[in-house]
Amino acid sequence: MSYSANGGSNPPSLQSLATPSSGGKGMKTVLDLIGEFAVLHDAKAMWGGKLPDEAERRWEELKDFYDLLMSKSGIGRRPVSRQFSAKDIEATVTSRERLRVPLETDMIFRAGDEFHPAKGVNVSRGGLYLSSPLTLPLSSTLTVYLASPDVAHQSLLEATGVVVWAIEEGSDQASLPPGMGISFATQEGTLQRHLDAMVIESLVRHLSGVDANSLAPEFLLNERIEL
């Protein structure tokens, strides 16, 4: 269901965007912060791209933390005191529709009858960003081919998507290479499960490098994070 800040279905209230509970343990974990960011990130789209001031400030704060976590520079190499499993992430980070994780995978896509090479830069359950020399017009339909979890048969999963935004060559948006933001048309069945697994696996890898000295120590101290 989609929401609009100017009408339609009511978006979630600020009360519903409160920091997720840490299960009565007293202190939060890094995973709790990711869960909170995921909820706010979904809600931001429901509010039409702009949250109320208090929630917007918190979203920006958590986004900076999450972006650092997902960047290579944010991953430490030291032993950590706490590990998070895929089950931990599934239970805590329940809003994963728009939570993007790095991908860095070679793939191909089909537009019409032609196939083109591309690189997946990041992915979520709802879409991905493709780095490609070919940038299709907005609203173009294409088919992306993803490696299937059925490794034995070396099959590919087909994901039909629509171009919803693009970065042209020479753009000043330096954080991403030229390419296209793709929204998947179908988010059910095997494809959705595979995409969700990709998000969870990436979070497991990135969380394996977090300690008090390797990732935003002042922020984690202010948040009273248990490591």
Backbone bond lengths (Angstrom), bond angles and torsions (degrees), N, CA, C in turn:
res aa  C-N    CA-C-N  psi(-1)  N-CA   C-N-CA  omega(-1)  CA-C   N-CA-C  phi
1 M - - - 1.464 - - 1.518 109.19 -
2 S 1.315 117.68 136.34 1.455 121.31 178.38 1.514 110.21 -100.47
3 Y 1.305 115.69 155.09 1.452 122.08 -178.92 1.519 109.01 -127.07
4 S 1.291 116.54 159.97 1.456 121.66 177.05 1.519 108.96 -137.47
5 A 1.316 116.83 142.74 1.462 120.34 177.70 1.521 110.98 -71.59
6 N 1.329 117.16 -14.02 1.452 120.72 -176.03 1.522 113.76 -108.84
7 G 1.309 118.05 4.31 1.456 118.91 -179.24 1.503 111.03 162.18
8 G 1.328 116.99 -171.47 1.456 120.93 -179.35 1.501 110.98 76.97
9 S 1.328 116.17 -155.32 1.451 121.35 -178.89 1.517 110.65 -65.26
10 N 1.325 116.26 148.43 1.456 120.41 -178.11 1.525 110.68 -73.01
11 P 1.336 117.95 131.59 1.457 120.23 175.79 1.525 109.70 -73.81
12 P 1.334 117.43 168.61 1.456 119.74 -179.15 1.521 111.95 -63.90
13 S 1.329 116.92 149.28 1.462 121.50 179.04 1.513 110.12 -78.10
14 L 1.335 115.83 164.31 1.461 119.82 176.88 1.516 111.66 -60.06
15 Q 1.330 116.32 -35.23 1.469 119.63 179.99 1.521 110.67 -60.98
16 S 1.339 116.14 -37.04 1.467 119.53 -179.30 1.515 111.87 -73.97
17 L 1.345 117.73 -11.67 1.456 121.33 179.71 1.520 111.92 -97.29
18 A 1.314 116.70 13.67 1.464 120.58 -179.02 1.515 110.45 -62.38
19 T 1.316 115.21 156.14 1.458 120.70 179.05 1.513 110.88 -55.53
20 P 1.375 117.28 129.32 1.458 119.60 -179.87 1.523 111.59 -58.42
21 S 1.300 115.86 148.36 1.462 120.81 178.76 1.515 111.07 -67.48
22 S 1.316 116.46 145.25 1.461 120.53 176.66 1.511 110.85 -95.25
23 G 1.323 116.22 27.79 1.453 120.61 173.25 1.500 114.55 71.10
24 G 1.359 116.86 24.46 1.459 119.57 177.69 1.514 113.62 76.80
25 K 1.354 117.67 14.35 1.454 120.40 -177.51 1.526 112.29 -85.76
26 G 1.347 117.67 -5.08 1.449 120.16 179.43 1.508 112.32 91.93
27 M 1.326 118.59 -60.83 1.455 122.50 -179.26 1.521 110.73 -104.79
28 K 1.334 115.06 148.76 1.454 120.30 177.89 1.520 110.45 -83.21
29 T 1.314 115.34 166.18 1.460 122.10 173.42 1.521 108.38 -115.13
30 V 1.326 116.10 169.75 1.456 120.83 175.30 1.528 110.26 -57.69
31 L 1.319 116.00 -36.28 1.461 120.12 -179.68 1.526 111.11 -64.80
32 D 1.329 117.91 -35.21 1.465 120.66 175.61 1.527 111.11 -61.78
33 L 1.333 116.80 -37.82 1.461 120.08 177.96 1.520 111.25 -64.71
34 I 1.320 116.66 -40.68 1.459 119.92 178.34 1.527 110.41 -65.30
35 G 1.333 116.18 -40.16 1.456 119.91 177.42 1.521 111.57 -62.04
36 E 1.337 116.87 -40.56 1.460 120.93 178.28 1.526 110.74 -65.19
37 F 1.334 116.18 -43.31 1.464 119.56 179.03 1.526 111.19 -62.74
38 A 1.331 117.32 -40.59 1.459 120.93 -178.85 1.529 110.91 -62.07
39 V 1.334 117.10 -41.24 1.469 120.98 178.33 1.529 110.43 -63.33
40 L 1.331 116.90 -46.81 1.458 120.67 -179.97 1.529 111.46 -65.93
41 H 1.331 116.46 -35.47 1.465 120.77 -178.79 1.532 110.71 -65.56
42 D 1.327 116.79 -42.56 1.472 120.14 175.54 1.528 110.28 -65.18
43 A 1.342 115.71 -42.44 1.464 119.67 -177.33 1.527 111.68 -65.63
44 K 1.326 117.24 -31.28 1.467 120.64 -179.99 1.522 110.51 -60.41
45 A 1.331 116.67 -40.79 1.465 120.08 176.93 1.523 110.69 -66.67
46 M 1.343 116.39 -37.59 1.463 120.05 179.82 1.526 112.04 -67.12
47 W 1.346 116.14 -27.65 1.473 120.81 179.03 1.526 110.96 -88.73
48 G 1.316 118.05 10.97 1.459 120.73 178.79 1.513 113.72 78.62
49 G 1.352 117.31 25.67 1.457 121.30 176.40 1.514 115.41 93.62
50 K 1.330 118.63 -3.53 1.466 121.39 -179.94 1.508 109.55 -141.81
51 L 1.328 115.83 117.43 1.454 121.40 177.86 1.526 110.66 -83.95
52 P 1.329 118.52 162.25 1.467 120.61 169.38 1.531 110.11 -55.11
53 D 1.305 117.35 154.36 1.464 122.62 -167.71 1.524 114.11 -50.40
54 E 1.317 117.15 -48.56 1.466 120.27 -176.76 1.522 111.27 -63.02
55 A 1.339 116.23 -45.14 1.465 120.59 179.96 1.524 111.10 -69.88
56 E 1.335 117.11 -34.94 1.474 120.75 178.13 1.520 110.80 -63.72
57 R 1.340 116.50 -42.27 1.464 120.09 178.27 1.519 110.69 -62.04
58 R 1.335 116.45 -43.00 1.458 120.30 179.82 1.517 110.75 -66.90
59 W 1.333 117.67 -38.54 1.473 121.16 178.00 1.527 110.27 -60.87
60 E 1.332 117.31 -44.90 1.459 120.60 -179.61 1.530 111.31 -62.72
61 E 1.328 116.11 -40.46 1.460 121.58 179.41 1.525 110.67 -63.31
62 L 1.319 115.93 -47.06 1.462 120.29 -179.03 1.525 111.85 -71.91
63 K 1.328 117.32 -31.51 1.467 119.85 177.66 1.515 110.47 -64.18
64 D 1.336 117.64 -42.90 1.460 120.66 177.22 1.526 110.55 -58.21
65 F 1.328 115.53 -43.82 1.465 120.34 178.84 1.531 110.76 -63.90
66 Y 1.332 116.63 -45.51 1.463 120.64 -177.70 1.525 111.12 -65.83
67 D 1.328 117.19 -41.72 1.464 120.35 179.29 1.523 110.62 -62.42
68 L 1.329 117.20 -39.19 1.461 120.50 177.16 1.524 110.37 -64.89
69 L 1.317 116.31 -41.98 1.463 120.79 178.84 1.523 111.08 -60.20
70 M 1.346 116.73 -40.32 1.455 121.11 -177.30 1.522 113.75 -79.82
71 S 1.344 116.58 -13.62 1.463 119.69 179.90 1.518 110.17 -83.30
72 K 1.311 116.31 155.20 1.461 120.48 179.69 1.517 111.33 -62.42
73 S 1.357 116.45 -34.37 1.457 119.47 -178.46 1.520 112.25 -70.23
74 G 1.335 116.69 -16.00 1.455 119.51 -178.58 1.504 113.64 -91.04
75 I 1.319 117.97 2.32 1.469 120.93 -176.79 1.519 109.12 -102.89
76 G 1.296 116.48 117.18 1.452 120.85 179.30 1.518 111.63 -83.23
77 R 1.317 116.63 166.46 1.463 122.14 179.06 1.521 112.18 -112.63
78 R 1.326 116.95 5.95 1.459 119.95 -176.62 1.525 110.83 -85.64
79 P 1.340 116.66 158.36 1.475 118.46 172.45 1.519 109.58 -61.96
80 V 1.302 117.63 145.84 1.459 120.95 -179.77 1.526 109.32 -115.46
81 S 1.322 114.25 158.36 1.459 118.92 -175.89 1.521 112.11 -86.62
82 R 1.340 116.63 -12.01 1.453 118.41 -175.99 1.520 110.31 -144.12
83 Q 1.305 116.69 134.03 1.458 122.21 176.52 1.526 108.86 -113.84
84 F 1.334 116.30 148.11 1.462 121.36 178.12 1.517 108.86 -118.43
85 S 1.316 115.54 131.90 1.461 120.73 -179.61 1.525 110.18 -92.06
86 A 1.340 115.43 171.85 1.461 120.16 175.62 1.526 110.67 -59.52
87 K 1.324 117.35 -36.68 1.469 120.41 178.95 1.517 111.31 -66.57
88 D 1.347 116.98 -38.41 1.468 120.35 176.31 1.525 110.69 -59.33
89 I 1.333 115.96 -44.81 1.459 121.19 -177.68 1.519 110.65 -67.37
90 E 1.326 117.64 -43.61 1.465 120.66 178.53 1.525 111.13 -58.49
91 A 1.332 116.71 -39.44 1.459 120.77 -176.39 1.532 112.74 -75.09
92 T 1.337 117.29 -33.11 1.466 120.80 -173.57 1.523 112.87 -96.40
93 V 1.321 116.89 -41.34 1.468 121.17 -178.04 1.529 107.90 -97.14
94 T 1.311 115.57 80.01 1.472 120.19 -173.55 1.527 112.67 -84.27
95 S 1.332 118.22 -21.27 1.472 121.59 178.38 1.521 108.41 -98.47
96 R 1.339 116.57 91.99 1.462 120.34 -175.25 1.525 112.79 -116.43
97 E 1.319 117.19 10.95 1.460 119.79 -175.90 1.530 112.33 -61.66
98 R 1.342 116.83 -42.70 1.468 120.84 -175.99 1.525 112.84 -114.47
99 L 1.306 117.44 10.66 1.458 120.68 -178.23 1.531 108.89 -79.71
100 R 1.320 116.65 108.66 1.458 120.95 -175.38 1.533 111.08 -91.81
101 V 1.332 114.58 143.89 1.458 121.40 176.83 1.525 108.16 -130.13
102 P 1.345 117.97 154.53 1.461 120.85 178.32 1.530 111.23 -61.56
103 L 1.339 115.44 146.58 1.465 120.01 -178.48 1.522 110.99 -120.67
104 E 1.340 117.92 -59.02 1.472 123.04 178.04 1.530 111.48 52.21
105 T 1.332 116.09 56.13 1.459 121.52 -177.39 1.523 110.34 -130.20
106 D 1.332 116.84 132.58 1.458 120.31 174.45 1.522 109.34 -69.77
107 M 1.318 116.82 138.18 1.453 121.47 177.95 1.515 109.31 -154.51
108 I 1.312 115.87 179.65 1.454 121.07 177.08 1.524 109.18 -129.47
109 F 1.339 114.87 156.85 1.461 119.12 172.93 1.523 108.81 -136.63
110 R 1.305 115.70 156.53 1.457 122.00 -179.97 1.517 109.46 -116.96
111 A 1.322 115.63 128.72 1.455 122.70 173.88 1.521 107.04 -122.59
112 G 1.329 116.43 112.97 1.461 119.45 -172.74 1.513 109.43 67.85
113 D 1.331 117.36 -125.19 1.469 121.62 179.34 1.520 112.42 -102.79
114 E 1.321 117.99 7.00 1.459 120.96 -175.56 1.530 111.24 -109.81
115 F 1.339 114.71 141.54 1.462 121.71 178.17 1.527 109.36 -105.09
116 H 1.334 115.58 143.34 1.464 120.47 -176.23 1.529 109.97 -136.79
117 P 1.342 117.27 142.10 1.470 119.97 175.44 1.517 110.42 -76.38
118 A 1.310 116.03 151.24 1.462 121.24 178.45 1.521 108.37 -157.83
119 K 1.315 115.40 172.24 1.465 120.59 174.77 1.521 107.82 -128.28
120 G 1.318 116.17 128.94 1.449 120.33 175.01 1.516 109.50 -76.41
121 V 1.323 117.87 121.24 1.469 121.98 -176.71 1.523 110.96 -92.01
122 N 1.334 116.15 -45.89 1.460 120.15 175.14 1.518 108.77 -149.53
123 V 1.320 116.14 162.93 1.461 120.35 -174.44 1.521 110.25 -148.15
124 S 1.323 115.55 150.04 1.459 122.99 170.08 1.518 106.98 -136.93
125 R 1.323 116.50 179.58 1.464 118.81 176.30 1.519 111.35 -64.06
126 G 1.336 116.21 -27.25 1.453 119.58 -174.20 1.514 115.49 -95.20
127 G 1.343 117.85 -12.32 1.454 118.50 -178.15 1.514 112.15 175.96
128 L 1.337 115.86 -172.05 1.450 120.15 178.43 1.517 109.81 -154.31
129 Y 1.332 115.00 165.83 1.456 120.23 174.18 1.512 108.11 -109.13
130 L 1.347 115.86 124.73 1.459 122.86 -179.43 1.516 109.64 -104.93
131 S 1.324 116.79 124.63 1.453 120.88 170.78 1.519 107.58 -87.50
132 S 1.335 115.88 123.75 1.463 119.47 -174.80 1.521 110.13 -156.04
133 P 1.368 117.76 143.58 1.463 120.00 174.14 1.522 111.47 -64.87
134 L 1.332 116.63 -25.79 1.458 121.30 179.01 1.527 109.43 -95.89
135 T 1.319 116.65 121.53 1.457 121.72 176.38 1.520 108.68 -112.73
136 L 1.321 116.55 116.91 1.457 121.41 -179.18 1.529 110.80 -81.55
137 P 1.330 117.32 155.66 1.471 120.04 176.52 1.528 111.38 -62.36
138 L 1.320 116.26 153.80 1.455 120.53 176.62 1.523 110.02 -58.04
139 S 1.322 115.70 145.26 1.474 125.06 -179.10 1.520 112.95 76.58
140 S 1.346 117.90 2.70 1.466 119.99 175.25 1.525 109.96 -68.61
141 T 1.317 115.79 145.36 1.468 121.41 176.71 1.521 109.14 -99.88
142 L 1.320 116.68 139.31 1.448 121.65 178.49 1.527 109.35 -147.00
143 T 1.321 115.57 167.01 1.458 121.30 177.38 1.515 109.26 -118.59
144 V 1.330 116.82 124.13 1.465 122.74 178.50 1.518 108.28 -102.49
145 Y 1.330 115.99 138.41 1.458 120.93 -179.96 1.521 109.74 -107.68
146 L 1.324 115.44 119.83 1.460 122.28 -178.01 1.522 109.74 -110.88
147 A 1.325 115.73 145.95 1.460 119.59 176.15 1.525 109.31 -61.57
148 S 1.318 116.50 131.49 1.457 121.51 -178.59 1.518 110.72 -80.58
149 P 1.339 118.00 149.44 1.471 120.14 173.39 1.518 112.20 -67.48
150 D 1.341 117.71 -12.68 1.463 122.30 178.06 1.525 108.80 -82.23
151 V 1.341 115.07 74.62 1.463 121.13 -173.72 1.522 111.93 -62.17
152 A 1.317 117.35 -32.42 1.457 121.43 -175.96 1.528 111.66 -58.27
153 H 1.344 116.31 -35.13 1.463 119.82 -177.86 1.530 112.53 -101.10
154 Q 1.335 117.26 1.42 1.456 123.01 178.57 1.535 110.86 46.09
155 S 1.296 116.35 43.34 1.458 120.50 -178.52 1.523 110.80 -88.99
156 L 1.338 115.64 167.66 1.445 122.25 178.07 1.521 109.54 -118.79
157 L 1.332 115.16 144.50 1.461 120.52 173.83 1.519 108.71 -95.14
158 E 1.316 116.56 134.27 1.454 121.23 177.60 1.525 109.43 -95.20
159 A 1.322 115.76 128.34 1.461 121.32 178.02 1.525 108.70 -122.81
160 T 1.307 116.99 113.56 1.461 121.09 176.81 1.522 109.57 -81.66
161 G 1.318 115.80 131.60 1.456 119.48 -177.50 1.513 112.66 -140.94
162 V 1.334 114.69 172.39 1.457 122.46 179.58 1.528 108.41 -126.42
163 V 1.329 116.50 138.14 1.466 121.21 177.43 1.528 108.63 -73.96
164 V 1.325 116.74 118.13 1.466 120.48 -177.59 1.534 112.40 -109.29
165 W 1.329 117.55 -18.35 1.454 121.25 173.00 1.524 108.42 -161.38
166 A 1.321 116.09 162.30 1.465 119.95 -175.91 1.523 110.22 -149.99
167 I 1.334 115.18 155.82 1.463 122.44 174.06 1.524 107.14 -122.68
168 E 1.309 116.40 118.36 1.455 121.29 -178.30 1.528 110.87 -82.09
169 E 1.335 116.21 160.36 1.458 122.38 174.39 1.522 109.15 -57.16
170 G 1.338 116.93 133.88 1.454 120.88 178.81 1.514 114.31 87.01
171 S 1.337 117.10 3.73 1.459 119.75 179.29 1.522 110.18 -67.52
172 D 1.344 116.36 151.52 1.466 119.81 179.70 1.526 112.01 -84.56
173 Q 1.347 116.97 5.31 1.469 120.03 177.23 1.528 107.79 -84.36
174 A 1.328 115.36 82.35 1.458 121.30 -169.14 1.520 113.93 -72.90
175 S 1.317 118.42 -12.73 1.462 119.93 -175.50 1.523 112.21 -71.77
176 L 1.337 118.05 -18.69 1.458 121.85 -179.89 1.529 109.73 -132.81
177 P 1.325 117.11 146.44 1.464 119.97 175.72 1.532 109.82 -75.20
178 P 1.336 118.15 166.47 1.464 120.29 177.07 1.525 110.94 -56.23
179 G 1.310 115.95 139.48 1.455 119.49 -179.17 1.516 111.66 167.07
180 M 1.351 114.53 -157.07 1.462 120.54 -171.85 1.515 112.12 -136.26
181 G 1.317 115.41 140.17 1.455 121.66 171.03 1.522 108.55 -90.14
182 I 1.323 116.20 123.69 1.462 121.95 -174.36 1.525 110.10 -112.57
183 S 1.325 116.30 131.11 1.469 121.58 172.33 1.518 108.03 -104.11
184 F 1.336 116.52 124.77 1.455 120.10 -178.73 1.523 111.05 -71.94
185 A 1.337 115.46 136.63 1.456 120.41 -178.67 1.522 111.36 -78.44
186 T 1.331 116.65 -30.15 1.462 121.45 -178.80 1.515 109.28 -119.97
187 Q 1.333 116.91 128.87 1.457 121.59 -178.66 1.526 109.48 -129.66
188 E 1.309 115.33 50.92 1.465 120.08 -178.01 1.528 109.99 -135.15
189 G 1.311 115.38 164.07 1.453 122.28 171.08 1.508 114.09 66.64
190 T 1.347 115.49 -145.30 1.461 122.75 -173.78 1.513 111.89 -59.15
191 L 1.324 117.34 -41.83 1.463 120.99 -178.38 1.528 110.91 -60.72
192 Q 1.324 117.69 -48.45 1.458 120.18 -179.05 1.520 111.22 -62.51
193 R 1.331 116.95 -42.26 1.472 120.35 179.32 1.526 110.81 -62.23
194 H 1.342 115.85 -39.95 1.466 119.71 -179.92 1.524 110.88 -67.18
195 L 1.325 116.83 -43.99 1.461 120.56 179.24 1.528 110.77 -63.00
196 D 1.317 116.82 -42.04 1.459 120.81 179.28 1.526 110.18 -62.91
197 A 1.335 116.36 -40.28 1.463 120.31 178.55 1.527 110.99 -63.94
198 M 1.336 117.01 -36.70 1.465 120.71 178.20 1.527 110.86 -63.75
199 V 1.328 116.50 -41.46 1.471 121.06 178.34 1.526 110.03 -63.57
200 I 1.320 116.50 -47.53 1.462 120.85 -177.49 1.524 111.20 -64.00
201 E 1.338 117.23 -43.87 1.469 120.94 -179.73 1.530 111.14 -61.73
202 S 1.335 116.34 -39.11 1.457 119.67 178.71 1.529 110.81 -65.62
203 L 1.331 117.19 -41.62 1.457 120.38 178.27 1.525 111.16 -63.47
204 V 1.318 117.54 -39.76 1.466 120.81 177.59 1.529 109.64 -59.21
205 R 1.339 117.11 -44.93 1.471 120.86 -178.97 1.524 111.23 -64.00
206 H 1.330 117.35 -45.48 1.455 120.02 -175.92 1.535 111.77 -70.85
207 L 1.305 116.77 -34.96 1.462 119.41 179.56 1.523 112.08 -72.04
208 S 1.319 118.01 -16.62 1.461 120.41 -179.71 1.521 111.69 -71.40
209 G 1.352 117.94 -11.48 1.451 120.01 -178.37 1.509 114.59 -111.56
210 V 1.319 118.18 19.45 1.468 120.58 -174.87 1.527 110.67 -98.52
211 D 1.324 115.86 125.40 1.457 120.09 167.94 1.528 108.11 -145.08
212 A 1.309 116.77 178.41 1.463 120.67 -172.27 1.525 112.83 -65.17
213 N 1.339 118.12 -22.16 1.451 120.79 -175.99 1.524 113.87 -100.98
214 S 1.323 117.89 -7.98 1.459 119.76 -172.86 1.517 113.68 -108.47
215 L 1.320 119.10 -11.18 1.458 119.71 -173.99 1.533 111.22 -147.20
216 A 1.330 117.46 104.17 1.467 123.68 173.41 1.528 112.76 42.39
217 P 1.348 118.26 62.57 1.472 119.99 -174.16 1.524 113.81 -60.19
218 E 1.350 118.34 -38.57 1.463 119.86 -179.79 1.524 111.32 -66.35
219 F 1.325 115.75 -39.75 1.463 120.27 178.47 1.527 110.33 -63.13
220 L 1.317 116.79 -46.61 1.466 120.55 -179.11 1.531 110.97 -64.49
221 L 1.331 116.86 -35.94 1.458 120.03 177.93 1.542 110.13 -65.80
222 N 1.313 116.29 -45.17 1.476 120.13 179.61 1.519 111.70 -63.86
223 E 1.327 117.00 -30.53 1.454 121.47 -179.60 1.532 112.55 -82.22
224 R 1.331 116.50 -5.77 1.462 121.56 -177.78 1.528 110.28 57.21
225 I 1.327 114.23 52.20 1.446 120.15 -176.83 1.520 110.48 -84.86
226 E 1.302 115.60 137.64 1.471 121.80 174.60 1.517 108.58 -92.95
227 L 1.333 116.23 120.90 1.465 121.31 179.92 1.524 110.12 -107.52
